[in-house]
Amino acid sequence: MKDEQLSGDIYGLGAEFDSAAKLKAAALELKKLGYTRWEAYSPFPIHGMAEARRLGKSKVSLFSLIGGVIGLSIALAMVTTISAPRPAFFKEVLSSHLQGLFYPLVVQGKPYLGFQAFVPVLIEMTILFASFSTVMGVFLLSGMPSVYKSVWNWEKLARKGLDDRFFLVVEKVDPLFSEEKTRLLLKELGAEEVVMVPR
């Protein structure tokens, strides 16, 4: 009866393993059986776990590319606008405060748009925007900052999850989740302990 009362308030079932090999074997078996909503916790990266989790290529590089292109575009617009001579039709349009925007410098007969001089600015703006968008992409894609995760209600995982133990949590929202069958499966896969993780 107690289990039935708790089952409505659980986040999922947690399993503790004593080695990385057992955790990886359990992860591969869950993948083979079709489980999709589960997570593995290990103190170090385990080779092959990304494939078991069906993790595709990270989208962070796309954020970096978009940020770099935006930074390069802004830098190009900035240096060309500032360096080019003021067009004739702007002479009447621009106020005296904005007329200093166009400030062409002709040094030893160089062209107005001499891109060799712009290279440092273009590179720095591209790198600046790419790095900021990379950090933003990491935060957005990983769901950070997260002030609360139900999995940390499992005290053992919270204490030892990044130390010397290996854990696997199958979420209750997984379509194949069944408290009895999933518990039995995790035991068969070599879990030392299987517990209910409260929400």
Backbone torsions as a table, in degrees:
resi	resn	phi	psi	omega
1	MET	NA	-39.9	179.6
2	LYS	-61.9	-41.6	178.4
3	ASP	-62.0	-38.8	-179.6
4	GLU	-65.6	-38.7	179.0
5	GLN	-67.1	-39.6	-178.5
6	LEU	-74.0	-28.8	-172.2
7	SER	-60.4	-28.5	177.9
8	GLY	-73.2	-21.0	-175.4
9	ASP	-109.6	14.7	-177.3
10	ILE	-94.1	152.2	175.6
11	TYR	-85.1	-35.4	-179.8
12	GLY	170.1	-166.2	176.9
13	LEU	-109.4	132.6	179.2
14	GLY	-109.3	138.5	179.0
15	ALA	-123.3	138.6	178.8
16	GLU	-108.9	131.7	179.1
17	PHE	-119.0	154.8	-177.1
18	ASP	-98.6	0.0	178.8
19	SER	-151.8	156.9	178.2
20	ALA	-66.2	-34.7	-179.3
21	ALA	-62.7	-42.5	179.5
22	LYS	-67.5	-39.2	178.7
23	LEU	-63.2	-44.3	-179.9
24	LYS	-65.4	-41.4	178.5
25	ALA	-62.4	-41.3	178.4
26	ALA	-65.1	-41.0	179.5
27	ALA	-63.2	-43.6	179.4
28	LEU	-64.5	-36.8	178.7
29	GLU	-68.0	-41.0	177.5
30	LEU	-62.3	-40.4	177.2
31	LYS	-61.5	-45.0	-178.8
32	LYS	-62.5	-37.1	-179.0
33	LEU	-77.7	-14.5	176.6
34	GLY	102.9	7.5	175.5
35	TYR	-67.2	138.9	-178.1
36	THR	-122.8	-26.2	-176.1
37	ARG	-105.5	79.3	178.3
38	TRP	-150.1	160.5	-178.0
39	GLU	-142.5	143.5	178.3
40	ALA	-108.2	143.8	-179.8
41	TYR	-126.6	125.1	-176.2
42	SER	-142.2	148.9	178.3
43	PRO	-72.9	-9.2	178.8
44	PHE	-150.4	159.2	179.6
45	PRO	-64.2	141.6	178.8
46	ILE	-114.4	121.7	-178.7
47	HIS	-60.8	128.5	178.8
48	GLY	95.1	-8.1	-178.5
49	MET	-70.1	-31.9	179.2
50	ALA	-62.0	-39.2	177.8
51	GLU	-68.2	-38.4	178.5
52	ALA	-65.2	-33.8	-180.0
53	ARG	-83.9	-1.8	-176.9
54	ARG	58.5	37.7	178.5
55	LEU	-83.7	121.6	179.2
56	GLY	-81.7	-169.1	178.2
57	LYS	-66.0	139.3	-179.3
58	SER	-64.2	142.8	178.1
59	LYS	-90.7	3.8	-179.3
60	VAL	-62.2	-36.1	-179.4
61	SER	-63.2	-30.2	176.7
62	LEU	-66.1	-41.8	175.9
63	PHE	-59.9	-42.2	-179.8
64	SER	-62.3	-44.1	-179.6
65	LEU	-63.1	-47.3	-179.1
66	ILE	-62.3	-44.1	178.6
67	GLY	-62.2	-41.3	178.5
68	GLY	-63.6	-42.1	179.4
69	VAL	-65.4	-41.2	178.1
70	ILE	-63.8	-44.7	179.1
71	GLY	-61.7	-42.9	178.4
72	LEU	-63.8	-41.2	-179.9
73	SER	-64.7	-44.0	178.8
74	ILE	-63.8	-41.9	180.0
75	ALA	-64.3	-43.3	178.0
76	LEU	-61.2	-45.0	179.3
77	ALA	-62.4	-40.3	-177.6
78	MET	-65.5	-52.3	-174.3
79	VAL	-71.2	-35.3	179.5
80	THR	-73.0	-38.5	179.8
81	THR	-65.6	-42.5	-177.9
82	ILE	-71.1	-37.3	-173.1
83	SER	-84.5	-24.3	-175.7
84	ALA	-75.2	149.5	175.8
85	PRO	-67.8	151.8	-177.3
86	ARG	-68.6	127.3	177.6
87	PRO	-63.3	151.0	-175.5
88	ALA	-60.4	-38.2	-176.4
89	PHE	-72.1	-13.2	176.6
90	PHE	-84.3	-11.9	-175.1
91	LYS	-61.3	-37.3	179.2
92	GLU	-87.7	-28.3	-174.2
93	VAL	-76.1	-45.3	-174.1
94	LEU	-76.5	141.2	175.0
95	SER	-77.1	171.1	-178.4
96	SER	-63.7	-26.4	179.3
97	HIS	-70.8	-33.1	-176.3
98	LEU	-92.3	-8.0	-177.2
99	GLN	-68.7	-22.0	177.4
100	GLY	-75.2	-6.6	179.0
101	LEU	-60.9	-42.3	178.5
102	PHE	-91.2	111.1	-175.2
103	TYR	-136.0	72.8	-176.5
104	PRO	-67.5	134.9	176.7
105	LEU	-113.4	118.4	177.0
106	VAL	-108.3	106.8	-179.5
107	VAL	-112.3	119.1	178.8
108	GLN	52.1	38.9	173.8
109	GLY	74.6	18.8	178.7
110	LYS	-68.9	152.1	177.2
111	PRO	-69.3	159.1	179.2
112	TYR	-58.5	-44.6	-178.1
113	LEU	-103.3	61.9	177.0
114	GLY	-82.2	97.3	-170.5
115	PHE	-67.6	-18.4	178.5
116	GLN	-59.8	-37.2	179.9
117	ALA	-73.8	-20.0	-177.0
118	PHE	-87.9	-13.5	-173.1
119	VAL	-54.0	-47.7	179.7
120	PRO	-58.4	-41.9	-179.6
121	VAL	-66.1	-42.6	-179.7
122	LEU	-62.8	-44.4	-179.8
123	ILE	-64.3	-46.2	-176.2
124	GLU	-65.9	-41.2	179.3
125	MET	-68.0	-38.0	178.2
126	THR	-62.6	-47.3	-179.9
127	ILE	-65.5	-40.6	-179.2
128	LEU	-60.7	-50.1	-178.1
129	PHE	-69.4	-36.7	179.0
130	ALA	-64.7	-41.2	-178.9
131	SER	-69.4	-40.6	177.8
132	PHE	-64.3	-42.2	-179.0
133	SER	-71.1	-28.4	175.5
134	THR	-64.7	-46.6	178.2
135	VAL	-62.2	-42.7	178.9
136	MET	-63.0	-40.5	178.4
137	GLY	-63.1	-41.5	178.1
138	VAL	-60.7	-45.4	-180.0
139	PHE	-64.8	-44.8	-177.7
140	LEU	-67.0	-45.4	-175.6
141	LEU	-72.9	-25.6	-179.4
142	SER	-94.3	-2.4	178.5
143	GLY	73.6	20.1	178.4
144	MET	-88.6	157.2	-8.8
145	PRO	-79.3	136.1	179.8
146	SER	-108.8	117.1	-176.2
147	VAL	-81.9	-16.0	-178.2
148	TYR	-151.1	131.1	172.8
149	LYS	-132.3	126.4	-176.7
150	SER	-58.1	-30.1	-175.4
151	VAL	-62.4	-25.5	-179.4
152	TRP	-75.9	-4.0	172.6
153	ASN	-71.5	-17.2	175.0
154	TRP	-80.8	103.9	-170.6
155	GLU	-59.5	-39.2	-178.1
156	LYS	-64.1	-41.7	177.3
157	LEU	-65.5	-41.6	179.7
158	ALA	-62.4	-35.0	-178.5
159	ARG	-84.9	-40.2	-169.8
160	LYS	-115.8	-3.0	-173.7
161	GLY	-60.9	-29.4	179.2
162	LEU	-113.7	23.0	-176.9
163	ASP	-113.5	-78.4	-175.3
164	ASP	-145.4	18.3	179.4
165	ARG	-125.3	167.2	-175.7
166	PHE	-126.7	129.4	-173.6
167	PHE	-129.7	153.9	176.9
168	LEU	-140.8	131.3	-179.3
169	VAL	-122.7	122.4	175.2
170	VAL	-99.4	121.5	-176.2
171	GLU	-75.7	149.1	-179.5
172	LYS	-65.3	-25.3	-176.7
173	VAL	-78.6	-5.2	177.5
174	ASP	-63.1	133.3	-178.2
175	PRO	-57.6	-28.8	-178.4
176	LEU	-92.0	2.2	-175.2
177	PHE	-68.8	128.9	171.1
178	SER	-141.9	123.3	-171.9
179	GLU	-53.9	-45.1	-177.8
180	GLU	-73.4	-49.1	-176.5
181	LYS	-67.2	-40.7	-179.3
182	THR	-68.1	-38.7	177.6
183	ARG	-62.2	-45.2	179.4
184	LEU	-64.1	-40.7	179.0
185	LEU	-61.6	-45.5	-178.9
186	LEU	-64.2	-36.5	176.3
187	LYS	-64.4	-42.8	179.8
188	GLU	-65.2	-27.7	-179.1
189	LEU	-82.2	3.2	173.8
190	GLY	102.3	13.8	179.2
191	ALA	-69.2	134.1	176.9
192	GLU	-73.1	-34.2	-177.5
193	GLU	-147.5	138.3	175.4
194	VAL	-124.7	123.5	-176.3
195	VAL	-129.9	159.0	172.2
196	MET	-83.3	130.9	178.4
197	VAL	-97.6	115.9	-178.5
198	PRO	-70.3	153.8	179.1
199	ARG	-76.2	NA	NA
